[in-house]
């Protein structure tokens, strides 16, 4: 079980052909020697809202601590998501907006 605190994040609603699953799509800014990175969780099984953050527990047990003011995507995350959308049927991947500040 791992814990993550992304620099930027959004929640995606993903339809896999059978069911709709909410997933955290998280990104981190890279430094001088390494580039930006991203992760997507296995699907939210628990969502806990606190004053300044959300804590999402995925099906694998990983936790994403997502600060509300960091809601959104980096340019890199946007390009990765665009590639996903090309490969999936239209409408099967939606960014949910109700997690922002």
C-alpha positions as CSV (number, residue, x, y, z in Angstrom):
1,X,0.0,0.0,0.0
2,X,1.5,3.4,-1.1
3,X,0.6,7.0,-0.3
4,X,0.8,9.7,-2.9
5,X,0.5,13.5,-2.8
6,X,0.4,14.8,-6.4
7,X,1.2,18.3,-7.5
8,X,-1.9,18.3,-9.8
9,X,-4.8,16.0,-10.0
10,X,-8.3,15.4,-11.5
11,X,-10.9,12.7,-11.1
12,X,-11.8,10.8,-14.2
13,X,-15.0,8.9,-14.8
14,X,-14.1,5.9,-16.9
15,X,-16.6,3.6,-18.6
16,X,-14.9,0.3,-19.3
17,X,-17.8,-1.3,-21.3
18,X,-19.4,-2.8,-18.2
19,X,-19.3,-0.3,-15.4
20,X,-18.3,3.3,-14.7
21,X,-15.4,3.8,-12.3
22,X,-13.9,7.0,-10.8
23,X,-10.1,7.1,-10.9
24,X,-7.6,9.7,-9.7
25,X,-5.3,10.9,-12.5
26,X,-2.3,12.5,-10.8
27,X,0.7,14.4,-11.9
28,X,4.0,15.6,-10.5
29,X,6.3,18.3,-11.9
30,X,9.8,17.1,-12.8
31,X,13.0,18.8,-11.9
32,X,16.1,19.7,-13.9
33,X,17.2,16.1,-14.4
34,X,13.9,14.3,-14.6
35,X,10.7,15.0,-16.5
36,X,7.1,15.3,-15.3
37,X,5.3,12.1,-14.4
38,X,1.8,10.8,-13.9
39,X,-0.1,7.9,-12.3
40,X,-3.7,6.7,-12.4
41,X,-5.1,4.8,-9.5
42,X,-6.9,1.5,-9.7
43,X,-10.4,3.0,-9.1
44,X,-11.7,4.8,-6.1
45,X,-13.3,2.6,-3.4
46,X,-13.4,5.3,-0.8
47,X,-13.5,9.1,-1.1
48,X,-13.1,11.3,2.0
49,X,-13.4,15.0,1.9
50,X,-11.6,17.1,4.4
51,X,-11.4,20.9,4.7
52,X,-8.5,21.4,2.3
53,X,-8.1,18.1,0.6
54,X,-9.6,14.8,-0.6
55,X,-8.2,11.4,0.4
56,X,-8.9,8.8,-2.2
57,X,-8.4,5.1,-1.5
58,X,-8.0,2.9,-4.6
59,X,-8.9,-0.7,-5.1
60,X,-5.3,-1.7,-4.6
61,X,-5.2,0.0,-1.2
62,X,-3.1,3.0,-2.4
63,X,-4.1,6.4,-1.0
64,X,-3.9,9.7,-2.9
65,X,-3.9,12.8,-0.7
66,X,-5.2,15.5,-3.1
67,X,-5.2,19.1,-2.0
68,X,-8.2,21.0,-3.4
69,X,-6.1,24.1,-4.6
70,X,-4.0,21.7,-6.7
71,X,-7.0,20.5,-8.8
72,X,-6.2,20.6,-12.5
73,X,-3.8,19.2,-15.0
74,X,-0.3,19.9,-16.1
75,X,0.4,20.2,-19.9
76,X,2.0,16.8,-19.7
77,X,-1.0,15.3,-18.1
78,X,-3.2,16.9,-20.7
79,X,-1.2,15.3,-23.5
80,X,-1.3,11.9,-21.9
81,X,-5.1,12.2,-21.4
82,X,-5.5,13.2,-25.1
83,X,-3.7,10.0,-26.1
84,X,-6.1,7.9,-23.9
85,X,-9.1,9.6,-25.5
86,X,-8.0,8.7,-29.0
87,X,-7.8,5.0,-28.0
88,X,-11.2,4.9,-26.2
89,X,-14.8,5.2,-27.5
90,X,-16.1,8.7,-27.4
91,X,-17.6,9.7,-24.1
92,X,-16.1,6.8,-22.1
93,X,-13.6,9.2,-20.3
94,X,-14.9,12.3,-18.6
95,X,-13.1,14.7,-16.3
96,X,-15.3,15.4,-13.2
97,X,-15.3,19.0,-12.0
98,X,-17.0,18.7,-8.6
99,X,-13.8,18.1,-6.7
100,X,-12.4,21.5,-7.1
101,X,-12.3,24.2,-4.5
